[in-house]
């Protein structure tokens, strides 16, 4: 709900502050007094596209500030939270414009982009201007209006979820088909490669091991002599014999030295053990060097085969095993493709059936709502002096999508016996305005979180019809807030709050002023609207009759 609007240095306004109230807020004034300027300023702070030059001539900058009150469940709170803005019960929008066209916006003193500002403003204000009722001619808008009337959000959510599941199933199946096409194109290669890899059966680390053995065997002749000499030096005629002699000599004199050689004997014993282990390792190495040429040939053949296969598949030799597993998995997927394709086709069919069921349920909701809306519109059109008009909500097949497969069109027949047709071909401008008002009354019975603005929706009507328009506006404003710009005294008389917009020339400057009207001033304003420049007592009496309590019943 709009609480305050402050305008500074914009168009014909130097400084203006307005406090709006719940209910029906009426703005009246002579043509050209500046009523549209208020809407331009409000549209500016809300981020709407409008007039390019808004800053008052000679001013350094123009500024508009709007204060809104947010209910606990207001949809604007979710947008604010998503944008990382602090959510409070009071929302302050402020926007500045400079003469060169630069615009800067804030929400609760946090600078925001125009995109965020517009997203928030769409939840705050709904404007119906002199040409905005043309939106009734958009069939997409018709479906949205019908869904709102039906309270179809749960059914819409189910349809959207089912559509997403169907699209996901289609995507999975299409991707699987693409993968299968690739696999089938390389089937011969896969089967040959897997057979080749299975035949060699590479093991991790095998290439390094084979290369080490190969190099060792190639150097065997040169190394064998040195290993033999080392083995002789460690053996019975070498270090082993000398160590045994030393132990025997020391044991012979140990008693005479009172245990001073015990440590030396123990160390020699340990050394003799280590010597035995060294001899074993040397013997093992000697045995490895004593291989025949056929063994070397076999090692080289397998080593070269591993390396050739690694080059062929562009992987490291140690990765051949993992690569083989990958190829086997691709081949297994190919072999299992028939069953997988059948399963994916079943999943897609089930998802399509689920979406179709959700869309059919949504269509049933829309059909019920269409009948209810047609009946409600008949009730609302009668007070608007269109009791002979017939409003019909037509459902037709449309392209499948997340919101079902329905196209919704509002058709009217304005005279008995006349064929029904689209609004743009049947309804006149004044009739369109009243159709819009009737729709708003029907759609807002559950409450409206947005401030509704009607800019001269009563154009082209007068007398009893204008009075009916005013009564419906007042009914629509119950529990909410409506701002209406009007030239109709019958509409103005239904207002719960009234402002007069007028131009004043001060020091050679023309400025627009907006004045809240007292009860007496309101009578004079409505009398002026009835009689013109000269306000007579008869006009005042007529004004009192219009706004009398019994007249508003």
Secondary structure, 3 states (H helix, E strand, C coil): CEEEEEEEEECCEEEEEEECCCEEEEEEECCCCCHHHHHHHHHHHCCCCCCCCCECCCCCEEEEEEEEECCCCCCHHHHHHHCCCCCCCEEEEEEEEECCCCEEEEECCEEECHHHHHHHHCCCEEEECCCHHHHHHCHHHHHHHHHHHHCCHHHHHHHHHHHHHHHHHHHHHHHHHHHHHHHHHCHHHHHHHHHHHHHHCCCCCHHHHHHHHHHHHHCHHHHHHHHHHHHHHHCCCCHHHHHHHHHHHHHHHHHHHCCCCHHHHHHHHHHHHHHHHHHHHHHHHHHHCCCCHHHHHHHHHHHHHHHHHHHHHCCCHHHHHHHHHHHHHHHHHHHCHHHHHHHHHHHHHHHHHHHHHHHHHHHHHHHHHHHHHHHHHHHHHHHCCCCCCEEEEEEEEEEEECCEEEEEEEEEECCCCCCCEEHHHHCCHHHHHHHHHHHHHHHCCCCCCCEEEEECCCCCCCHHHHHHHHHHHHHHHCCCEEEEECCCHHHHHCCCEEEEEEEEEECCEEEEEEEECCHHHHHHHHHHHHHCCCCCHHHHHHHHHHHCHHHHC
